[in-house]
Amino acid sequence: MPEPEPPAAHHADLVVFGGTGDLSMRKLLPALFHSDRDGRLDPRTRIIALSRGGLTDADFRGKVESAVRPGLHTGDAASWDRFLGRLRHVSVDVGAPGQDGWGDLTRLLGGYEDVDRIFYLASPPMTFGPFCRAAHAAGLVTPRSRVVLEKPLGRDLEGAQRINEEVGAIFAEHQIFRIDHYLGKETVQNLLVLRFANAFLEPIWNSLWIDHVQITAAESVGTPGRRGYYDHAGALRDMVQNHLLQLLCLVAMEPPARNDREAVRDEKVKVLQALRPIAGTEARRFTVRGQYTAGQVDGEAVPGYLDEPDKTPPTDASRHVETFTAVRAEVKNWRWAGVPFYLRTGKRLPFHRSEIVVQFKEVPHSIFPGGGPNRLVLRLQPSEGITLHILAKEPGAGEVTPRAVPLSLSFADTFRTRVPEAYERLLMDVLSGNPTLFMRRDEVEAAWRWIDPIIATWEADGAVPGPYTAGTTGPAAAHELLGRSGRAWHEEDLP
Ligand SMILES: NC(=O)c1ccc[n+]([C@@H]2O[C@H](COP(=O)([O-])OP(=O)(O)OC[C@H]3O[C@@H](n4cnc5c(N)ncnc54)[C@H](OP(=O)(O)O)[C@@H]3O)[C@@H](O)[C@H]2O)c1
């Protein structure tokens, strides 16, 4: 199959605040390189990294050469050199708005006011407001500017509102792109196509035919060296508030009238607003928290969360933070009444996998022994794809025995083209000004409104999370959460 033509490139200056950090080096710069190599960056587009590091352009290019290039399939040297040629570095500190660096940045951007200007804030969230104010004070925010905000957007509703207010004081809502990289994954966009471009699913996409939905984001990695961040986040804030709830919205939303920025996001907000609140007794009953202890992952011995190597020793916050959570959510509307949505995420699980499992009900009357329900599995990582488990007759002359067999669609095998990383897609959307896959302010705040009472209950109880051994599938309570209604997590093809 021939490669599709790349969409038209947009001339822009991309200013990455936090351009020397981990996110930049591991995700943004590789994504930009691939886009450049595939002809999706305008030849004039510049990538300007900001940090306090005092680097020259040459220093920064050297850093990118050693930190980014080894992990890439760079193709020809010319495309790498062209990419390096786009890179600049300016030293600024948001804590010092009058400092020289802001003058350097102003000079570099001077004369490019008619070009789209993207400020990508790949820096800690407390710098978002100060950065926007400093950029505005330096006269850098033009009508053609956009700003991209990385997660986490606050650690509760109040914090998110504060950031939204601060950024909103400088940028209009249509200029603000709140990124959730899960939305850039092919499977996630395919979920919309699967649901809304095929006729056969919609009539059965409801509580009459669907028993329950599971959304899992499991990581085998731990948190070495990240205690400072993780102690104050935890799995619920870090993964459920954004990624998992976004996936839930895409499964549960009504068909939008158009595939456009507002119609899709309007439908997602309605789902968040329809989530049954979970607080107090319900939070104790319908949520689970865990923290990993020492164990084995992929055949290697790993320490428990409290013993992970780090700059600082564990604190009381470390002892109370969850590295695993499972939640039973419910969308209170006509389509989904009574259908549980089970969400779970955790570190140091035995597999690295993100997937959505839609489990259908059993047939109303089975004439065959055995069998089981149909399942639609949408795999986000690794190897994005869709599998429908249907029942087929086991070959043989004896009794007719149904067996669940997979009908699989692997994007890589079917389309025989490289599946782009989520950040590639999202960065191109930012450059072309398309916010459909980014979160609107009301979405982020509606998600926090649902999360906050769960956290308030956990904090009021003051209990430490239940332990689970690294390399296992989480605390026993996570299995009981489904087990008490006769259900189980989808774990059949685990390693
Ligand atoms: N890493 C990931 O995989 C990932 C994934 C999703 C979201 N995020 C989010 O992305 C953001 C960045 O994460 P990260 O892991 O890349 O952090 P990081 O490695 O600590 O990098 C932070 C960057 O911000 C710069 N910075 C910090 N304070 C600054 C200031 N006052 N003035 C100028 N520059 C400043 C740092 O440069 P200097 O210290 O040299 O100034 C560095 O370039 C965070 O909000 C994080 O939650 C990260």
The ligand as an SDF file (V2000), in Angstrom:
LIG
                    3D

 48 52  0  0  0  0  0  0  0  0999 V2000
    8.7950   13.0490   31.3110 N   0  0  0  0  0  0  0  0  0  0  0  0
    7.6780   12.5420   30.8820 C   0  0  0  0  0  0  0  0  0  0  0  0
    7.6330   11.4390   30.3100 O   0  0  0  0  0  0  0  0  0  0  0  0
    6.3920   13.3150   31.0330 C   0  0  0  0  0  0  0  0  0  0  0  0
    5.1910   12.7140   30.5840 C   0  0  0  0  0  0  0  0  0  0  0  0
    4.0130   13.4510   30.6710 C   0  0  0  0  0  0  0  0  0  0  0  0
    4.0370   14.7190   31.2250 C   0  0  0  0  0  0  0  0  0  0  0  0
    5.1960   15.2590   31.6770 N   0  0  0  0  0  0  0  0  0  0  0  0
    5.1670   16.6170   32.2160 C   0  0  0  0  0  0  0  0  0  0  0  0
    6.0170   17.4340   31.4280 O   0  0  0  0  0  0  0  0  0  0  0  0
    6.6300   18.4110   32.2410 C   0  0  0  0  0  0  0  0  0  0  0  0
    8.1590   18.2730   32.1400 C   0  0  0  0  0  0  0  0  0  0  0  0
    8.5240   16.9990   32.6110 O   0  0  0  0  0  0  0  0  0  0  0  0
   10.0160   16.4560   32.4910 P   0  0  0  0  0  0  0  0  0  0  0  0
    9.9650   15.0580   32.9620 O   0  0  0  0  0  0  0  0  0  0  0  0
   10.5680   16.7550   31.1630 O   0  0  0  0  0  0  0  0  0  0  0  0
   10.7480   17.3430   33.6120 O   0  0  0  0  0  0  0  0  0  0  0  0
   12.3270   17.6450   33.7290 P   0  0  0  0  0  0  0  0  0  0  0  0
   13.1320   16.5570   33.1310 O   0  0  0  0  0  0  0  0  0  0  0  0
   12.5500   18.0050   35.1600 O   0  0  0  0  0  0  0  0  0  0  0  0
   12.5270   18.9480   32.8300 O   0  0  0  0  0  0  0  0  0  0  0  0
   11.9890   20.1960   33.1870 C   0  0  0  0  0  0  0  0  0  0  0  0
   12.4370   21.2410   32.1930 C   0  0  0  0  0  0  0  0  0  0  0  0
   11.9080   22.5220   32.5970 O   0  0  0  0  0  0  0  0  0  0  0  0
   12.9910   23.4520   32.7110 C   0  0  0  0  0  0  0  0  0  0  0  0
   12.6840   24.3800   33.8030 N   0  0  0  0  0  0  0  0  0  0  0  0
   12.2270   24.0530   35.0460 C   0  0  0  0  0  0  0  0  0  0  0  0
   12.0430   25.1830   35.7730 N   0  0  0  0  0  0  0  0  0  0  0  0
   12.3970   26.2290   34.9740 C   0  0  0  0  0  0  0  0  0  0  0  0
   12.4280   27.6440   35.1380 C   0  0  0  0  0  0  0  0  0  0  0  0
   12.0910   28.2370   36.3010 N   0  0  0  0  0  0  0  0  0  0  0  0
   12.8170   28.4220   34.0990 N   0  0  0  0  0  0  0  0  0  0  0  0
   13.2040   27.8350   32.9320 C   0  0  0  0  0  0  0  0  0  0  0  0
   13.1890   26.5090   32.7230 N   0  0  0  0  0  0  0  0  0  0  0  0
   12.8010   25.7130   33.7210 C   0  0  0  0  0  0  0  0  0  0  0  0
   14.1960   22.5640   33.0070 C   0  0  0  0  0  0  0  0  0  0  0  0
   15.4170   23.1560   32.6050 O   0  0  0  0  0  0  0  0  0  0  0  0
   16.4940   23.7190   33.6750 P   0  0  0  0  0  0  0  0  0  0  0  0
   16.3110   22.9890   34.9610 O   0  0  0  0  0  0  0  0  0  0  0  0
   17.8070   23.5050   33.0040 O   0  0  0  0  0  0  0  0  0  0  0  0
   16.1330   25.1400   33.7450 O   0  0  0  0  0  0  0  0  0  0  0  0
   13.9390   21.3750   32.0850 C   0  0  0  0  0  0  0  0  0  0  0  0
   14.2790   21.6970   30.7510 O   0  0  0  0  0  0  0  0  0  0  0  0
    6.0940   18.1960   33.6520 C   0  0  0  0  0  0  0  0  0  0  0  0
    4.9570   18.9980   33.8230 O   0  0  0  0  0  0  0  0  0  0  0  0
    5.6940   16.7290   33.6380 C   0  0  0  0  0  0  0  0  0  0  0  0
    4.7100   16.4370   34.5860 O   0  0  0  0  0  0  0  0  0  0  0  0
    6.3770   14.5820   31.5830 C   0  0  0  0  0  0  0  0  0  0  0  0
  1  2  1  0
  2  3  2  0
  2  4  1  0
  4  5  1  0
  4 48  2  0
  5  6  2  0
  6  7  1  0
  7  8  2  0
  8  9  1  0
  8 48  1  0
  9 10  1  0
  9 46  1  0
 10 11  1  0
 11 12  1  0
 11 44  1  0
 12 13  1  0
 13 14  1  0
 14 15  2  0
 14 16  1  0
 14 17  1  0
 17 18  1  0
 18 19  2  0
 18 20  1  0
 18 21  1  0
 21 22  1  0
 22 23  1  0
 23 24  1  0
 23 42  1  0
 24 25  1  0
 25 26  1  0
 25 36  1  0
 26 27  1  0
 26 35  1  0
 27 28  2  0
 28 29  1  0
 29 30  1  0
 29 35  2  0
 30 31  1  0
 30 32  2  0
 32 33  1  0
 33 34  2  0
 34 35  1  0
 36 37  1  0
 36 42  1  0
 37 38  1  0
 38 39  2  0
 38 40  1  0
 38 41  1  0
 42 43  1  0
 44 45  1  0
 44 46  1  0
 46 47  1  0
M  CHG  2   8   1  16  -1
M  END
$$$$
